[in-house]
Amino acid sequence: MGKLFAVVLVIIALVSAYPILMNKYPLPEDISTHGHLIDKQLHDTMIEAGVAFVGAQLILAFFLFSFSGRKPGSALKNLPGGARALVIFAFVIVGLEVLALGVVGQKAWATVYFTPPKADALQIQAQAEQFAFYFRYPGPDGKFGVLHPDKIDESNQNYFGLDPANEVEARDDIVSGELVVPVKREIQLFLHGKDVGHSFYVRELRIQQDFVPGLELSVHFTPTKIGKYEIMCTQLCGLGHYNMKAYLNVMSQADFDKWLKDQSTQ
Amino acid sequence: MRESSAHQAHVHAPPQGFWRKYVFSLDHKVIGKQYYALALVAVFTGMILSWAMRIHMVWPTAKIPGLELLSKAGAPGGVMTPEYYLSLLTMHGTLMVFFVLTNAPFAAFGNYFLPIQIGAEDMAFPRFNMMSFWITFLAWVVLMLAFVIPDGPPIAGWTEYTPLSAIGRDAGPGMQWGASLWGLSIAIFCIASLLGALNFIATTLDLRAKGMTFMCMPICTWGWFITSCIALLAFAVLLPACILLILDRHAGTSFFIPAGVVASDRLQPHSGGSPLLWQHLFWFFGHPEVYIAILPSIGIVSHILINSIRKPLLSAKVVIYSMMSIGFLSYMVWGHHMFLSGMNPLSALAFSFPTLTITIPATVMTLIWIGSLYGANIQINSASLFVLGFISMFVSGGVSGFFLAQPSIDIYLHATYFVVGHFHMVMGVASLFGVFAGTYFWFPKMTGRFMNETLGKLHFWITFVGAYCIFMPFHYLGLIGNVRRYQSFLDDDFMAPYISLHQFITISALVTGAAQFIFLANLIYSRFKGKPAPENPWNGTSLEWSVTSPPPWNNFDGQHPVVYHDPYQYGVKGPTGDFIMQTAPQRLIVSGD
């Protein structure tokens, strides 16, 4: 049965690797300026992980095949090099590999998190609540009105707790259920969590960031392709979590300007 | 035997009467079996919950038999509501991580075998030991009460992130009393685990028999000892975290809730707290916890592997040092669960490097296991099949860690099925394989009977292939961005091509789960009707094989065993075969260590 197990292991290793080699589960198209860094890192890691996975399973299978079901009294022997060789291999090869992954891998992270947004980035605020996303644009004055939690009123669609009667900056803020942005323009998205933890995830954008009540967080990105992309909540937030979605609507600059103007006049 | 106050504390009279013998026993062996029985109930409960979840996920309008009996509100007409899906998800995770993966490989087998393997009559503190089990049992009862209260179990996942878990009823169904019961249950569990860990540590340090130096202890004893050290620190942090959560929920404090939280149209009366504080406290426990789940199985598997290949490992010492390194490093990596949480992005790199570094001791161990097979004489039986299956699973589950350890890649893979596949394989399945291996291996010692080998092998094949069918596809689903903790995907256009894969996974889960009943039937039948087993059915060297099957109430019948060498004397010319027992004063053979 040891030999059968060895054969099954080989089959499992190859069957598991097959969909990856045949790219049966491709990443969604990348519509961001930084996404290619993540994709490349994922691809490189897949090669290393794939070699480690398939290699280990095949060697396990080979040894199992060779050294099970042996005649009683067969001579025992040790792997040449013994433990020392394996420890050196682990420290040197694996150590170098993980160091490389760690050092090279931080590039995409740095692009997203260590590079500040450009001064002319379009600023939009996203608010996540049970179970919807809302987005706020600062309007022609370029300033966001103050968000007053005690003035939030869903029934009056005052999702951001604005006080336009008393605050000038709040009067021209534009609120939308869709994140509408112009293509090839850097966006700085401020994230405000209204009630519990949520998360902003757009697969194609290669962006994911938690909303944390009490923390004013932000991410920045530049979408590169016109289209509609799903925004999903990825932080368990309650019973409607599975249904908490919005759309990222990337438009041409002209269409975006028109959209913004239409929103202002409403 | 070392003379110490522990010597007096751990000596107890032979059990008299039904209650002392079978219920409130001070005997570590009975307590070990009690933990095992509790873990068995928890694992079947958790498994059936996962069946219900998987069926609902791919057939959301399906009437699931029996579910309405469990909750009329949660499953009217047997059709699961979205919120009940999250309740079952929360209970599945909580039961599996705490009551199965901490109980079975660690508390159950550790309790039963650690004292025997070091040559002691019992644990250092038998009364604490008894209390540990019954407090764990109380924790389980409190948790299960969440099923019967009207509001149902909590819906915030086994991680119970705040503010969702802290603000109470306004957060949603199950978040009123369900979440409080969760917090109370886990706090009680922490107390029991702390008592247990203290006991294991004191016993290992103080009650080793003459000649039982640290390096003469079997690797599984090391596994339990290192796990206890980790557990002492980890549960000591989770306990106050749960207390603070309960205070936020019931005493108006704001440890985890900031100002300005508006839930269910109400401005919550809290301020000054931090949701990230909960995450830090939880994961500071939570990451070592996953090593608490796997290290005992690593020890058990190493122990059985040596016996099964009839030769020592290339270096047991290196495996032990690797286990220690993993235990140490486990405390430095908790932030890798929080890369996208809003904590300083620089800290992501600080957590990423030790996470990647853990690859090194894990690789060392895996290479030594595999490398030791070379030139061996591998004996195949149910126990060794699960040992070899463990190695395969540990590799598969471990390599997906390469991806998740890097913050850049985590931006895309966080909260997807890639993570779910990773932890189920490397922690869930691998750890359970260690438990299965330990059960088939030690059942003859614990009961004096063998388990049925044919059923054992059948159990293995279905479980091994089935586990790959379930959890390998999770990684593919993660790659396409399939988000986790969703009760269904039918509204996502991009998921449409992958629903059939989800259906395949569900069917695999049902079949693999059904095979566990073969194991259960085998366990129960063999307990009473299994083929009688001798004292040392596997020709083992460690001390458990030097006593009767089952061992007497005081393990060594009043004798004090003397140990002459390490437990790796295999492949040598011994008095009764190719091995020399630890208690046999043969000439010590240098095994290349």
Interface residues (C-beta under 8 A of the other chain):
Chain A: M1 G2 F5 V8 L9 I12 S16 P19 I20 K24 Y25 P26 L27 P28 L37 I38 Q41 L42 T45 M46 E48 A49 A52 F53 A56 Q57 I59 L60 F63 L64 S66 F67 S68 G69 R70 S74 A75 L76 K77 N78 L79 G82 A83 L86 V87 F89 A90 F91 V94 G95 V98 L99 L101 G102 G105 Q106 K107 A108 W109 V112 Y113 F114 E129 Q130 P149 D150 I152 D153 E154 G161 K194 D195 V196 G197 S199 Y201 R203 R206 I207 Q208 Q209 D210 V212 P213 G214 L215 L217 E230 M232 T234 Q235 L236 C237 G238 L239 G240 H241 Y242 N243 K245
Chain B: T81 P82 E83 L86 I155 A156 G157 T159 Y161 T162 P163 L164 I167 A171 G172 P173 M175 I257 P258 A259 G260 V261 V262 A263 S264 D265 L267 G273 S274 P275 L276 I309 R310 K311 L313 L314 S315 V318 L340 S341 G342 P345 L346 A348 L349 S352 F353 L356 T357 T359 I360 P361 T363 V364 T366 L367 I368 I370 G371 S372 L373 Y374 G375 A376 N377 I378 Q379 I380 L385 L388 I391 S392 V395 S396 V399 S400 F402 F403 A405 Q406 P407 S408 I409 I411 Y412 H414 A415 T416 K457 F464 V465 Y468 M472 Y476 L477 L479 I480 G481 V483 R484 R485 Y486 Q487 S488 D491 D492 D493 F494 G571 G592
